[in-house]
Amino acid sequence: MDLRKCLEDLIMMYDNDVCCGIQDDEERKNAKVLLGEVIILLTKLQLGIKCCENENCPVSPKRDMKRLFDNNATELRRLIPYEVNYDFILSLL
């Protein structure tokens, strides 16, 4: 698994499973925001976009990703059901 493939899988899940698969409007809205944040943060990592070199910086993509996964573990595990992608993302933190 590499970051590009992981992003591709997440974007396809976003388009197919979230946007078209979740019927409840509120649940779909929340899932789109959460998965969208994961996609944006992983894209920042893929492209090397960061404000500074400090990994503990409050706006560091890795720090934001860790906080996102710590605060939303159950929901993200449900949204990212494929173990390979979920475990790969956690390995980046």
VEXVO-399955 format. One record per residue: x, y, z of N, C-alpha, C in turn; residue in one letter. Coordinates in steps of 0.05 Angstrom, whole numbers, plus 5000, padded with zeros to 4 digits. Example, Ala and Ser with C-alpha at 12.3 -4.5 7.8 and 13.67 -1.06 7.14 Angstrom:
% VEXVO-399955
[[5264; 4886; 5156]; [5246; 4910; 5156]; [5264; 4934; 5156]; a];
[[5257; 4955; 5142]; [5273; 4979; 5143]; [5258; 5001; 5157]; s];
% end
This chain:
% VEXVO-399955
[[5017; 4976; 5000]; [5000; 5000; 5000]; [5018; 5025; 5000]; m];
[[5011; 5043; 4983]; [5025; 5069; 4984]; [5004; 5091; 4987]; d];
[[5013; 5115; 4992]; [4995; 5137; 4998]; [4977; 5144; 4974]; l];
[[4988; 5143; 4951]; [4972; 5149; 4927]; [4949; 5129; 4924]; r];
[[4954; 5103; 4927]; [4933; 5083; 4925]; [4913; 5086; 4947]; k];
[[4922; 5093; 4971]; [4904; 5097; 4994]; [4885; 5120; 4988]; c];
[[4897; 5142; 4978]; [4880; 5166; 4970]; [4860; 5158; 4949]; l];
[[4869; 5143; 4929]; [4850; 5135; 4908]; [4827; 5119; 4919]; e];
[[4833; 5100; 4937]; [4812; 5084; 4950]; [4793; 5101; 4966]; d];
[[4804; 5120; 4981]; [4787; 5138; 4998]; [4769; 5155; 4981]; l];
[[4780; 5166; 4959]; [4764; 5183; 4942]; [4741; 5167; 4929]; i];
[[4747; 5142; 4921]; [4726; 5125; 4909]; [4705; 5118; 4930]; m];
[[4714; 5113; 4956]; [4694; 5108; 4977]; [4677; 5133; 4982]; m];
[[4690; 5157; 4981]; [4676; 5182; 4985]; [4654; 5185; 4964]; y];
[[4662; 5181; 4939]; [4643; 5184; 4917]; [4621; 5163; 4917]; d];
[[4628; 5138; 4921]; [4609; 5116; 4918]; [4595; 5109; 4944]; n];
[[4610; 5104; 4965]; [4598; 5094; 4990]; [4584; 5117; 5006]; d];
[[4597; 5140; 5007]; [4586; 5161; 5023]; [4566; 5178; 5008]; v];
[[4574; 5189; 4986]; [4556; 5207; 4971]; [4531; 5193; 4960]; c];
[[4535; 5168; 4951]; [4513; 5154; 4938]; [4501; 5132; 4956]; c];
[[4516; 5123; 4976]; [4507; 5100; 4991]; [4493; 5106; 5017]; g];
[[4498; 5129; 5029]; [4486; 5135; 5055]; [4460; 5151; 5049]; i];
[[4438; 5140; 5059]; [4412; 5152; 5052]; [4404; 5175; 5071]; q];
[[4411; 5172; 5097]; [4405; 5192; 5116]; [4421; 5218; 5111]; d];
[[4407; 5240; 5108]; [4421; 5265; 5101]; [4441; 5275; 5122]; d];
[[4433; 5273; 5147]; [4452; 5282; 5168]; [4476; 5264; 5170]; e];
[[4472; 5238; 5169]; [4494; 5219; 5170]; [4513; 5223; 5146]; e];
[[4501; 5227; 5122]; [4517; 5231; 5098]; [4533; 5257; 5100]; r];
[[4521; 5278; 5111]; [4535; 5303; 5114]; [4559; 5300; 5133]; k];
[[4555; 5287; 5155]; [4576; 5283; 5175]; [4598; 5266; 5163]; n];
[[4591; 5245; 5149]; [4610; 5227; 5137]; [4627; 5241; 5115]; a];
[[4614; 5258; 5100]; [4628; 5273; 5079]; [4649; 5292; 5091]; k];
[[4642; 5305; 5113]; [4660; 5323; 5126]; [4684; 5308; 5137]; v];
[[4679; 5286; 5152]; [4700; 5271; 5164]; [4718; 5258; 5144]; l];
[[4707; 5244; 5124]; [4724; 5231; 5104]; [4738; 5252; 5087]; l];
[[4725; 5274; 5082]; [4737; 5296; 5067]; [4762; 5307; 5081]; g];
[[4760; 5309; 5108]; [4783; 5318; 5124]; [4807; 5299; 5121]; e];
[[4800; 5273; 5123]; [4821; 5252; 5120]; [4835; 5255; 5093]; v];
[[4819; 5258; 5072]; [4830; 5260; 5044]; [4847; 5285; 5042]; i];
[[4838; 5307; 5053]; [4854; 5332; 5051]; [4881; 5329; 5066]; i];
[[4880; 5318; 5090]; [4904; 5314; 5106]; [4924; 5295; 5093]; l];
[[4913; 5273; 5082]; [4931; 5254; 5068]; [4943; 5267; 5042]; l];
[[4927; 5283; 5029]; [4937; 5297; 5005]; [4960; 5316; 5013]; t];
[[4957; 5330; 5036]; [4979; 5347; 5045]; [5004; 5331; 5050]; k];
[[5001; 5307; 5062]; [5024; 5290; 5066]; [5036; 5281; 5040]; l];
[[5019; 5273; 5021]; [5029; 5263; 4995]; [5044; 5285; 4980]; q];
[[5035; 5310; 4982]; [5047; 5332; 4967]; [5068; 5346; 4983]; l];
[[5071; 5339; 5009]; [5091; 5352; 5026]; [5084; 5380; 5034]; g];
[[5058; 5385; 5036]; [5049; 5412; 5043]; [5048; 5414; 5073]; i];
[[5065; 5432; 5084]; [5065; 5438; 5113]; [5075; 5466; 5118]; k];
[[5066; 5477; 5139]; [5073; 5505; 5145]; [5101; 5508; 5157]; c];
[[5110; 5486; 5171]; [5137; 5487; 5183]; [5147; 5458; 5185]; c];
[[5171; 5455; 5193]; [5184; 5429; 5195]; [5177; 5414; 5221]; e];
[[5166; 5428; 5240]; [5160; 5417; 5266]; [5136; 5398; 5264]; n];
[[5140; 5372; 5269]; [5118; 5353; 5267]; [5097; 5357; 5289]; e];
[[5105; 5371; 5311]; [5086; 5376; 5332]; [5072; 5403; 5330]; n];
[[5077; 5416; 5308]; [5064; 5442; 5303]; [5033; 5438; 5303]; c];
[[5018; 5457; 5314]; [4989; 5454; 5315]; [4976; 5451; 5287]; p];
[[4989; 5459; 5266]; [4977; 5456; 5239]; [4991; 5435; 5223]; v];
[[5007; 5418; 5236]; [5020; 5396; 5222]; [4999; 5376; 5212]; s];
[[5001; 5367; 5187]; [4982; 5347; 5177]; [4982; 5322; 5193]; p];
[[5005; 5313; 5202]; [5006; 5288; 5219]; [4993; 5292; 5246]; k];
[[4997; 5315; 5257]; [4985; 5321; 5284]; [4954; 5323; 5280]; r];
[[4946; 5337; 5259]; [4917; 5339; 5254]; [4904; 5312; 5249]; d];
[[4919; 5295; 5234]; [4908; 5268; 5228]; [4906; 5252; 5253]; m];
[[4927; 5253; 5271]; [4926; 5238; 5296]; [4902; 5247; 5313]; k];
[[4899; 5273; 5315]; [4876; 5284; 5330]; [4849; 5275; 5319]; r];
[[4847; 5276; 5292]; [4823; 5267; 5279]; [4817; 5238; 5284]; l];
[[4837; 5221; 5282]; [4833; 5192; 5287]; [4829; 5186; 5317]; f];
[[4842; 5201; 5335]; [4837; 5197; 5363]; [4809; 5204; 5371]; d];
[[4799; 5226; 5360]; [4772; 5236; 5368]; [4749; 5223; 5353]; n];
[[4755; 5209; 5331]; [4734; 5197; 5314]; [4739; 5169; 5306]; n];
[[4753; 5154; 5323]; [4762; 5127; 5316]; [4739; 5108; 5308]; a];
[[4717; 5108; 5323]; [4695; 5090; 5316]; [4682; 5097; 5289]; t];
[[4677; 5123; 5285]; [4665; 5131; 5260]; [4683; 5126; 5237]; e];
[[4709; 5132; 5240]; [4728; 5128; 5218]; [4731; 5098; 5212]; l];
[[4731; 5082; 5232]; [4733; 5053; 5228]; [4709; 5043; 5211]; r];
[[4686; 5055; 5216]; [4662; 5048; 5201]; [4663; 5058; 5172]; r];
[[4674; 5083; 5169]; [4675; 5094; 5142]; [4698; 5082; 5125]; l];
[[4719; 5074; 5138]; [4742; 5062; 5124]; [4743; 5033; 5132]; i];
[[4726; 5016; 5121]; [4724; 4989; 5130]; [4747; 4971; 5121]; p];
[[4762; 4979; 5102]; [4783; 4963; 5091]; [4808; 4965; 5109]; y];
[[4814; 4943; 5122]; [4836; 4942; 5142]; [4862; 4954; 5131]; e];
[[4868; 4947; 5106]; [4893; 4956; 5094]; [4895; 4986; 5094]; v];
[[4874; 5000; 5086]; [4874; 5029; 5085]; [4875; 5041; 5113]; n];
[[4858; 5031; 5131]; [4857; 5042; 5158]; [4884; 5038; 5172]; y];
[[4894; 5014; 5171]; [4920; 5008; 5184]; [4943; 5024; 5171]; d];
[[4942; 5027; 5145]; [4962; 5042; 5131]; [4962; 5071; 5141]; f];
[[4939; 5083; 5142]; [4936; 5111; 5151]; [4947; 5114; 5180]; i];
[[4940; 5095; 5197]; [4950; 5096; 5225]; [4980; 5094; 5226]; l];
[[4992; 5079; 5207]; [5021; 5075; 5207]; [5035; 5101; 5199]; s];
[[5022; 5120; 5187]; [5034; 5145; 5179]; [5036; 5164; 5203]; l];
[[5021; 5159; 5224]; [5020; 5178; 5247]; [5043; 5174; 5265]; l];
% end
